[in-house]
Amino acid sequence: GGPRRLLLVSNSTLHGGGYLGHCQQHIQSFLGQKVKRVLFIPYALHDRDAYARTAREKFESLGYGLDSIHESCDPVEAVRKSEAIFIGGGNTFRLLKALYDNSLIHEIRKRVLEDGIPYMGSSAGTNVATISINTTNDMPIVYPPSLQALGLVPFNINPHYLDPDVKSTHMGETREERIRQYHEEPNTPPVLGLREGAMLLVEGDKATLQGVTGARLFLRGKKPTEHEPGTDFSFLLTDTNPLNL
């Protein structure tokens, strides 16, 4: 086995570009030439066939074959045989429930953390890579058996992080306020707010912010901090894991 390798992307589509267009060079350097086929997990969207077609078209254009797990008669075996895993965006609750329903939580963790195969997540796929899905923006349209996720990193992420609009008259909570409410609960881990166009590359015990936009880091009991692409976030990987996953 090798060290964990993760590419955690905030969003699949950036305004003005196509599916995964803004991060396709990151994907190619991340997967490299050793990986020939990617196992795609489309559980976050209802129309899995259409989703798999979109993903397959993109990955094939980058030189990789793509197998969608929903076409496999044995999802666990598909994960065991996979060279790399990509979990796409959609509804995080639907995605996590399907991962539990198909007994994939332990299998994916094992493949990524013990066997060292590359894991790429986008949006909901990034949410489930973290400790829990407590900081997703999605509606709980289904009920997973737990909010605990894959725990590939010992903190949480808020994809599609939105800064408050100073001109807005909307009186609902800002994203920052919602994350602060989460941190009012005891023993809550750090939350990395990834703006659209940002992604986190994790290689072993090293984590680096990549992409074109920055990120906002929330630590319980502290003021949020602003970070530019290139920031070394490795310290987030060594923090003690409050959930003891």
C-alpha positions in Angstrom: 0.0 0.0 0.0 0.9 3.6 -0.3 -0.1 6.9 1.3 -3.6 8.2 0.8 -4.0 10.3 -2.3 -7.1 12.5 -2.5 -8.3 15.2 -4.9 -11.3 16.9 -3.2 -12.9 19.3 -5.6 -15.5 21.9 -4.5 -17.7 21.7 -7.7 -18.0 19.8 -10.9 -18.8 22.7 -13.2 -17.4 26.2 -13.0 -19.4 29.1 -14.6 -18.5 29.4 -18.2 -16.9 25.9 -18.5 -18.0 22.3 -19.1 -18.2 19.3 -16.8 -14.9 19.1 -14.8 -13.3 21.5 -17.3 -11.8 23.8 -14.6 -9.9 20.9 -13.0 -9.1 18.5 -15.9 -5.4 19.3 -15.7 -5.4 18.6 -12.0 -7.2 15.3 -12.7 -4.6 14.2 -15.2 -1.6 15.0 -13.0 -3.4 13.4 -10.0 -4.3 10.1 -11.8 -1.1 10.1 -13.9 -0.4 7.4 -16.4 -0.5 4.3 -14.1 -4.3 4.5 -13.8 -6.1 3.1 -16.8 -9.7 2.9 -15.5 -11.7 4.9 -13.0 -14.6 3.5 -10.9 -17.3 6.1 -10.9 -19.9 6.3 -8.1 -23.0 8.2 -9.4 -25.2 7.6 -6.3 -25.7 11.3 -5.6 -28.0 11.8 -8.6 -31.2 10.0 -9.5 -30.5 9.3 -13.2 -27.4 7.2 -12.8 -27.2 6.2 -16.5 -27.1 9.8 -17.7 -24.6 10.8 -15.0 -22.3 7.9 -15.9 -22.5 8.9 -19.6 -21.4 12.5 -18.7 -18.5 11.3 -16.6 -17.4 8.6 -19.0 -17.3 11.1 -21.9 -15.1 13.4 -19.8 -12.7 10.8 -18.5 -12.4 9.2 -21.9 -11.4 12.6 -23.3 -8.7 12.7 -20.7 -7.4 9.2 -21.7 -9.1 7.1 -18.9 -11.7 4.3 -19.1 -14.6 4.7 -16.7 -16.8 2.0 -15.1 -19.8 3.1 -13.2 -20.5 1.1 -10.0 -24.3 1.1 -10.6 -23.7 -1.1 -13.7 -21.9 -3.7 -11.6 -23.8 -6.7 -10.1 -21.4 -6.6 -7.1 -20.6 -3.1 -6.0 -18.2 -4.3 -3.2 -16.2 -6.4 -5.6 -16.1 -3.4 -8.0 -14.5 -1.3 -5.3 -12.0 -4.1 -4.4 -10.9 -4.3 -8.0 -10.8 -0.5 -8.7 -7.6 1.3 -9.7 -9.1 4.7 -8.7 -12.4 6.0 -7.4 -14.3 9.1 -8.4 -17.5 10.1 -6.5 -19.5 12.8 -8.2 -21.7 15.5 -6.9 -25.5 15.7 -6.3 -27.4 15.2 -3.1 -25.0 14.3 -0.2 -27.7 12.5 1.9 -28.8 10.3 -1.1 -25.1 9.5 -1.8 -24.2 8.6 1.8 -27.3 6.4 2.2 -26.4 4.5 -1.0 -22.9 4.0 0.2 -24.2 2.5 3.5 -26.9 0.5 1.7 -24.3 -1.1 -0.6 -21.9 -1.8 2.3 -19.2 0.4 0.7 -18.0 2.7 3.5 -15.5 0.2 4.9 -14.4 -1.1 1.5 -13.7 2.4 0.1 -11.8 3.4 3.3 -9.7 0.3 3.0 -8.9 0.8 -0.7 -7.9 4.4 -0.2 -6.2 4.4 3.2 -4.6 1.0 3.2 -4.1 0.2 -0.5 -3.4 3.8 -1.5 -5.6 4.0 -4.6 -6.4 7.6 -5.8 -9.8 9.0 -4.6 -11.4 11.9 -6.3 -14.5 13.6 -5.0 -16.5 16.5 -6.4 -19.1 18.4 -4.3 -21.1 15.7 -2.5 -18.2 13.3 -3.3 -15.9 15.7 -1.4 -18.4 15.9 1.5 -18.4 12.1 2.0 -14.6 11.9 2.0 -14.6 13.8 5.3 -15.5 12.9 8.9 -19.2 13.6 8.4 -21.8 15.3 6.2 -22.9 17.7 8.9 -21.6 20.7 6.9 -23.2 19.9 3.5 -25.5 22.4 1.9 -28.0 19.8 0.8 -31.5 19.0 1.9 -31.9 15.7 3.8 -34.2 14.2 1.2 -33.4 10.6 2.4 -32.2 9.3 5.8 -28.8 7.6 5.9 -28.2 5.4 8.9 -25.5 7.8 10.1 -24.1 11.2 9.2 -20.6 9.8 9.6 -18.9 9.5 6.3 -15.7 7.9 4.9 -13.3 9.8 7.2 -10.5 9.9 4.7 -9.5 13.2 6.3 -10.0 14.2 10.0 -12.0 17.4 9.3 -15.0 18.5 7.4 -15.4 20.5 4.2 -18.1 22.9 3.0 -18.1 22.7 -0.8 -19.5 25.6 -2.9 -18.6 27.9 0.0 -20.3 31.3 -0.5 -19.2 34.6 0.9 -21.9 36.9 2.3 -23.2 39.3 -0.4 -23.0 42.8 1.2 -25.7 44.1 -1.1 -28.2 41.3 -0.4 -31.4 41.9 1.6 -31.8 38.2 2.3 -32.1 37.8 6.0 -31.4 34.0 6.3 -28.2 32.7 7.7 -25.0 33.1 5.7 -22.8 30.1 5.1 -20.4 31.4 7.7 -23.2 31.7 10.3 -24.3 28.1 9.6 -20.8 26.8 10.1 -20.5 28.8 13.3 -23.7 27.2 14.6 -22.1 23.8 13.9 -19.0 24.8 15.9 -21.3 25.8 18.8 -21.7 22.0 19.4 -18.9 20.3 21.4 -16.0 18.4 19.8 -16.7 19.6 16.3 -13.8 19.3 13.8 -12.4 22.1 11.6 -14.4 23.0 8.5 -12.7 24.1 5.3 -15.0 26.3 3.2 -13.9 25.5 -0.4 -15.1 28.2 -2.9 -16.2 27.1 -6.3 -13.0 26.6 -8.4 -11.0 25.4 -5.4 -9.8 21.9 -4.5 -7.7 20.2 -1.9 -4.9 17.8 -2.9 -3.9 15.3 -0.2 -0.8 13.2 -0.6 0.0 11.2 2.5 0.3 13.7 5.3 0.5 16.7 3.0 -2.5 18.8 2.0 -2.3 21.7 -0.4 -5.0 24.1 -1.6 -5.2 24.2 -5.4 -7.4 25.9 -8.0 -8.2 29.5 -8.8 -10.1 30.6 -5.8 -9.2 30.6 -2.1 -10.7 28.9 0.9 -11.9 29.9 4.3 -11.0 27.9 7.4 -13.2 27.6 10.4 -11.8 26.3 13.7 -14.1 25.9 16.7 -13.8 28.9 19.0 -11.6 30.9 16.6 -12.1 33.6 14.0 -12.3 32.2 10.4 -9.1 32.7 8.4 -8.7 33.4 4.6 -6.3 31.3 2.5 -5.0 31.6 -1.0 -4.3 28.7 -3.5 -1.0 27.1 -2.6 -1.7 27.2 1.1 -0.3 24.2 3.0 -3.1 22.7 5.0 -1.1 19.6 6.2 -1.7 20.6 9.9 -5.4 19.7 9.4 -4.4 16.1 8.8 -2.5 15.7 12.0 -5.1 17.2 14.3 -6.6 14.6 16.7 -9.8 13.2 15.3 -12.7 14.0 17.6 -14.9 11.2 16.4 -12.1 8.6 16.7 -13.0 7.1 13.3 
